[in-house]
Amino acid sequence: MKEFVSYDHWADKIMSIARDVLHFFGFTPQSADTFERVVILTVIFLLAYLSYLLFCRIGVRIIYAIVSRSKHKAAMVLYDNRFYRRILGIIPPLVVLTLAPLPFRNEASTLLVLIEKSCYIYIIVMLVKALFAFTSFLFNELVSEEDDGYQSYKSMIEILKILVVVFALLIVVGIITGVKLSTMLTSLGAFAAVLMLIFKDFILGFIAGVQLAQNKMIKIGDWVQMDQYGANGTVFEMSLITIKIRNFDNTIVTVPPYAFISGSFINWKGMSETGFRRIKKTILFDINTIKRIDDAFIQKITGNPLLEGYLDEKYMDPDPKRCKEQDKSTNMGLYRIWLEHYLMNHPHVRHDQYLIIQGNESTGGGYPLLVMFFIDTTVWESYEIIQSRIFEDVMTVMNIFELAPFQYTSYLNAPASN
């Protein structure tokens, strides 16, 4: 039986033939050795480049041709995330690692060590990228943006990526310096306080981002308001270190996550989900126009078409809960009766929510009448239009009740001096 001829035997035989050829052309042993290594290393790198073309170019195209015809969409999603290209990207450095010792004949060499470390670092980088592509694929396949836990899962993926990057960096530093990973971890413990001081803002943002995600305080699409940061708009991007808000004037405000934990903010999500929104306004009346009235005054204004019949007999019957006789003794009380009936019959006012019309304490700026009710929309444009139309009607009928709004004296309405 023939003896098995090892790989080293053939390598030594090829090297011996190459040395003989170089010696024949007049190279000295030292120059021949150097030239020999350069040529062989060049061939090795050419082989690595050919493997790159074969696997990362041609191979990836073949994979695309296969997955594009596959019924499983997951394979195509992995391709879109460049997963296959990154996995196949470790083949060229593996070729170099396998063949690099050949020109050095297993001798210790600084150049060989440099080549090997470079290949190891390249492989680690490609593996990290492949892991990122795979985690992104899993996240997009398993979690939808409509899910309640979308932001929590996204935060967990980001945490995982950060941990992977930190661990990969430690390995790379260990490869470059030749220090073991366990020794590096022990040394890092001594600098933990310094690192926490340097990365204080990042750590605060990181922890706050996790808390916001876990407690579901905000999510993408929420309308939030933070006056101290000039933010009043919709959240369109969230990460562990920044939250971006698009204001209604299309300006973008970037807020650190810990600002939402350490300070206060308004989330209008609850209002948006209910489908209705509150209107709360105060109307200031000239206190000199509030007076007592009689039946003749009531009869005089009841038929006014601007009041839309909301002071007819069916509304004016005494009701302990709504309309009392005392309310009809002043023009302000009669105005409140009309305003309540007007709002209760308005098509956009929610009747299942509270409706409050009350007089507040006067502060020298007229008699304040608070009006509070809900309308059946949360769309900003519609909300403002309906609100404007309602209060235009409310202000228009004041003079029918011989009431006047309060306003400060200006040169236009100041009494002429004698």
C-alpha positions in Angstrom: 0.0 0.0 0.0 1.3 3.4 -0.9 2.1 5.8 1.9 0.0 8.9 2.3 1.9 12.0 1.1 1.2 14.9 3.4 0.5 18.5 2.4 3.8 19.7 3.9 5.8 17.2 1.8 4.4 18.6 -1.4 4.8 22.2 -0.2 8.5 21.5 0.6 9.0 19.9 -2.7 7.5 22.9 -4.6 9.6 25.3 -2.6 12.8 23.3 -3.3 12.1 23.4 -7.1 11.4 27.2 -6.9 14.7 27.8 -5.1 16.6 25.7 -7.7 15.1 27.8 -10.5 16.0 31.1 -8.8 19.5 29.8 -8.1 19.8 28.9 -11.8 19.0 32.5 -12.8 21.8 33.9 -10.5 19.9 34.8 -7.4 21.8 34.6 -4.1 20.2 32.4 -1.4 19.0 35.4 0.6 17.6 37.3 -2.4 16.1 34.2 -3.7 14.4 33.5 -0.4 12.9 37.1 -0.4 11.8 37.0 -4.0 10.3 33.6 -3.5 8.2 34.8 -0.6 7.0 37.8 -2.4 6.0 35.7 -5.4 4.2 33.1 -3.3 2.4 35.8 -1.2 1.3 37.5 -4.4 -0.1 34.2 -5.7 -1.9 33.6 -2.4 -3.5 37.0 -2.5 -4.5 36.4 -6.1 -6.1 33.2 -5.1 -7.9 35.0 -2.3 -9.2 37.6 -4.8 -10.3 34.9 -7.2 -12.2 33.2 -4.3 -13.8 36.6 -3.6 -14.9 36.9 -7.2 -16.1 33.3 -7.3 -18.1 33.3 -4.0 -19.0 37.0 -3.3 -19.8 38.0 -6.9 -20.8 34.9 -8.9 -21.9 32.9 -5.9 -24.2 35.7 -4.6 -25.7 36.0 -8.0 -26.4 32.3 -8.1 -28.0 32.6 -4.7 -30.2 35.5 -5.9 -31.3 33.5 -8.9 -32.3 30.6 -6.5 -34.0 32.6 -3.8 -35.9 34.9 -6.2 -37.7 31.8 -7.5 -38.2 30.4 -4.1 -41.7 30.4 -2.5 -40.2 31.3 0.9 -39.9 35.0 1.3 -37.5 34.7 4.2 -34.7 33.7 1.9 -35.2 36.8 -0.2 -35.3 39.0 3.0 -32.0 37.5 4.1 -30.6 38.4 0.6 -31.9 42.0 0.9 -30.1 42.2 4.3 -26.8 41.1 2.6 -26.6 38.1 4.8 -25.2 35.7 2.2 -22.6 38.2 0.9 -21.3 38.7 4.4 -21.1 35.0 5.2 -19.3 34.2 2.0 -17.0 37.2 2.7 -15.1 35.1 5.2 -13.8 32.7 2.5 -11.0 34.9 1.1 -9.3 35.5 4.5 -9.7 31.8 5.2 -7.8 31.1 2.0 -5.0 33.5 3.1 -4.9 32.0 6.5 -4.5 28.5 5.1 -1.8 29.3 2.6 0.1 32.2 4.3 2.5 29.9 6.3 3.6 28.3 3.0 6.4 30.8 2.0 7.6 31.1 5.6 8.1 27.3 6.1 6.5 27.5 9.6 9.2 29.9 10.7 8.3 32.8 13.0 7.9 36.0 11.0 6.5 39.4 11.9 4.9 39.7 8.4 3.2 36.3 8.9 1.8 37.4 12.3 0.6 40.7 10.7 -1.2 38.9 7.9 -2.8 36.4 10.3 -4.0 39.1 12.7 -5.5 41.1 9.8 -7.3 38.0 8.5 -8.7 37.3 12.0 -9.9 40.9 12.4 -11.5 40.8 8.9 -13.3 37.6 9.7 -14.7 39.0 13.0 -16.0 42.1 11.2 -17.7 40.0 8.6 -19.2 37.7 11.2 -20.5 40.7 13.2 -22.1 42.2 10.0 -23.7 38.8 9.2 -25.1 38.6 12.8 -26.5 42.1 12.4 -28.2 41.1 9.2 -29.6 38.0 10.7 -31.0 39.8 13.8 -32.6 42.4 11.6 -34.2 39.7 9.5 -35.6 38.0 12.6 -36.9 41.3 14.0 -38.6 42.2 10.7 -40.1 38.8 10.3 -41.4 38.3 13.9 -42.4 41.8 14.9 -44.7 44.3 13.1 -44.8 48.0 13.7 -48.4 47.7 14.7 -47.5 45.4 17.6 -47.6 46.9 21.1 -44.2 45.6 21.9 -42.6 46.8 18.7 -40.4 49.5 20.4 -39.5 47.1 23.3 -38.3 44.4 20.9 -36.4 47.0 18.8 -34.6 48.3 21.9 -33.7 44.7 22.8 -32.2 44.2 19.3 -30.2 47.4 19.7 -28.9 46.3 23.1 -27.9 43.0 21.6 -26.0 44.7 18.8 -24.2 47.0 21.2 -23.1 44.0 23.3 -21.9 42.1 20.2 -19.9 45.2 19.1 -18.3 45.6 22.5 -17.4 41.9 22.7 -16.1 42.0 19.1 -14.0 45.0 19.9 -12.5 43.3 23.0 -11.6 40.3 20.8 -10.0 42.6 18.2 -8.0 44.4 20.8 -6.9 41.1 22.2 -5.8 39.9 18.8 -3.8 43.1 18.2 -2.1 43.2 21.6 -1.9 39.5 22.2 -3.7 39.8 25.6 -6.2 37.2 26.6 -9.9 38.2 26.7 -10.2 37.2 30.4 -7.3 39.4 31.3 -8.8 42.3 29.5 -12.2 41.9 31.2 -10.4 41.9 34.6 -8.6 45.1 33.7 -11.7 46.8 32.5 -13.3 46.4 35.9 -10.7 48.7 37.4 -11.7 51.5 34.9 -15.4 51.0 35.3 -15.9 54.3 37.3 -13.9 56.3 34.7 -15.9 54.7 31.8 -19.2 55.6 33.6 -18.1 59.2 33.9 -17.0 59.5 30.3 -20.1 57.8 28.9 -22.5 59.3 31.4 -24.9 60.7 28.8 -24.8 57.6 26.7 -25.6 55.4 29.8 -28.4 57.7 30.9 -29.9 57.7 27.4 -29.5 53.9 27.2 -31.3 53.2 30.5 -34.0 55.8 29.8 -34.6 54.3 26.3 -35.1 50.9 27.8 -37.5 52.3 30.4 -39.5 54.2 27.8 -39.8 51.0 25.7 -40.7 48.7 28.5 -43.3 51.0 30.1 -44.7 52.0 26.7 -44.6 55.7 27.6 -44.2 56.7 24.0 -44.0 55.1 20.6 -43.6 56.1 17.0 -46.6 58.0 15.8 -47.5 59.5 19.1 -48.2 63.2 19.4 -46.0 64.5 22.3 -45.4 68.0 23.6 -42.3 69.2 25.5 -42.4 73.0 25.8 -38.9 73.1 27.4 -37.4 71.6 24.2 -39.7 73.4 21.8 -41.2 70.0 20.8 -44.8 69.7 19.8 -45.4 67.2 17.1 -45.2 63.5 16.1 -42.5 61.0 17.1 -41.1 59.5 13.9 -37.8 57.9 15.1 -36.7 56.3 18.4 -33.4 54.8 19.4 -31.7 54.2 22.7 -29.9 57.5 22.6 -32.1 59.9 20.7 -35.8 60.5 20.0 -36.8 62.6 17.0 -40.0 64.6 16.9 -41.4 66.3 13.8 -43.2 69.5 14.8 -46.3 70.6 12.9 -44.2 73.3 11.1 -42.0 70.4 9.8 -39.0 71.3 12.0 -37.3 68.4 13.7 -36.4 68.3 17.4 -34.0 65.8 18.8 -34.5 65.0 22.5 -32.5 62.7 24.7 -34.5 59.8 26.1 -33.6 60.6 29.7 -35.4 64.0 29.3 -38.7 62.1 29.1 -37.8 60.3 32.4 -36.3 63.2 34.4 -38.8 65.8 33.2 -42.5 66.0 32.2 -44.2 65.8 28.8 -47.6 65.5 27.4 -48.6 62.5 25.3 -51.8 63.2 23.3 -52.1 59.5 22.5 -55.1 59.0 24.8 -57.0 61.8 23.1 -56.2 60.4 19.7 -57.3 56.9 20.6 -60.7 58.1 22.1 -61.7 59.8 18.8 -62.8 63.1 20.5 -61.0 66.2 21.8 -61.8 68.8 24.4 -62.4 72.5 23.8 -61.9 74.8 26.7 -62.2 78.5 26.3 -63.0 81.5 28.5 -65.2 84.3 27.1 -64.8 87.7 28.8 -68.0 89.8 29.1 -68.2 93.5 29.9 -69.7 93.4 33.4 -71.6 96.6 32.8 -73.8 94.9 30.2 -75.0 92.2 32.6 -78.5 93.1 33.9 -81.8 91.7 35.1 -84.5 91.1 32.5 -88.3 90.5 32.4 -90.7 88.5 30.4 -90.9 91.2 27.8 -87.2 91.0 27.2 -87.5 87.2 26.8 -90.4 87.5 24.4 -88.5 90.1 22.4 -85.5 87.9 21.7 -87.1 84.5 21.5 -88.2 84.9 17.9 -84.8 86.0 16.6 -83.7 83.6 13.8 -80.1 83.8 14.9 -81.0 81.9 18.1 -82.2 78.9 16.0 -85.1 78.3 18.2 -83.1 77.2 21.2 -85.1 79.5 23.5 -88.5 78.0 22.5 -90.9 76.7 25.2 -89.5 73.1 25.0 -86.1 74.4 26.1 -87.4 77.0 28.6 -89.4 74.7 30.8 -87.9 74.7 34.3 -85.5 71.7 34.8 -83.8 71.2 38.2 -80.8 69.8 36.4 -80.4 72.3 33.6 -82.8 75.4 33.6 -84.1 77.1 36.7 -86.3 80.2 36.9 -83.4 82.0 38.5 -81.3 81.5 35.3 -84.0 83.4 33.3 -83.8 86.5 35.6 -80.6 87.9 33.9 -79.5 88.3 30.4 -76.3 86.4 31.3 -78.4 83.5 32.7 -80.5 83.4 29.6 -77.4 83.5 27.4 -76.1 80.4 29.3 -79.4 78.6 28.7 -79.1 79.3 25.0 -75.5 78.4 24.8 -76.1 75.0 26.5 -79.0 74.1 24.2 -76.9 75.2 21.2 -74.0 73.0 22.1 -76.2 70.0 23.1 -77.8 70.2 19.6 -74.6 70.8 17.7 -73.8 67.8 15.3 -70.1 67.7 16.3 -70.4 68.0 20.1 -70.2 64.8 22.0 -73.3 64.3 24.1 -71.8 61.4 26.1 -69.1 63.6 27.6 -69.5 66.4 30.1 -70.4 69.9 29.0 -69.6 72.7 31.5 -70.6 76.4 31.3 -69.7 78.3 34.4 -68.8 81.8 35.5 -65.4 82.1 37.0 -64.0 84.6 39.5 -63.6 88.1 38.0 -60.1 89.5 38.1 -60.7 93.0 36.8 -60.7 91.9 33.2 -64.4 91.5 32.8 -66.7 88.6 33.7 -65.1 85.3 32.6 -67.5 82.6 31.4 -65.8 79.2 31.0 -67.1 76.9 28.2 -65.8 73.3 28.2 -67.1 70.5 25.9 -65.8 67.8 23.6 -66.1 67.5 19.8 -66.1 64.3 17.7 -62.7 64.7 15.9 -59.0 64.7 16.7 -57.9 65.8 13.3 -56.1 69.1 13.9 -57.4 71.0 10.9 -61.0 69.8 11.4 -60.7 70.6 15.1 -59.7 74.2 14.6 -62.4 74.8 11.9 -65.2 73.4 14.1 -64.0 75.3 17.1 -63.8 78.6 15.1 -67.3 78.1 13.7 -68.8 77.4 17.1 -67.3 80.4 18.8 -68.1 82.7 15.9 -71.8 81.8 16.5 -71.3 82.2 20.2 -69.8 85.7 19.8 -72.3 86.8 17.2 -75.5 86.4 19.3 -74.1 88.4 22.3 -75.7 91.6 21.2 -79.1 89.9 20.9 -78.9 89.4 24.7 -77.6 93.0 25.0 -74.3 91.6 26.2 -70.9 92.9 25.0 -67.4 91.3 25.2 -64.9 92.9 27.5 -61.9 94.6 25.8 -59.3 96.9 27.1 -59.5 100.6 26.1 -57.5 101.6 23.1 -57.3 104.9 21.1 -60.1 103.5 18.8 -62.7 103.0 21.5 -61.6 105.5 24.1 -64.1 108.2 25.0 -63.4 111.6 23.4 -62.1 114.2 25.8 -63.8 117.5 26.1 
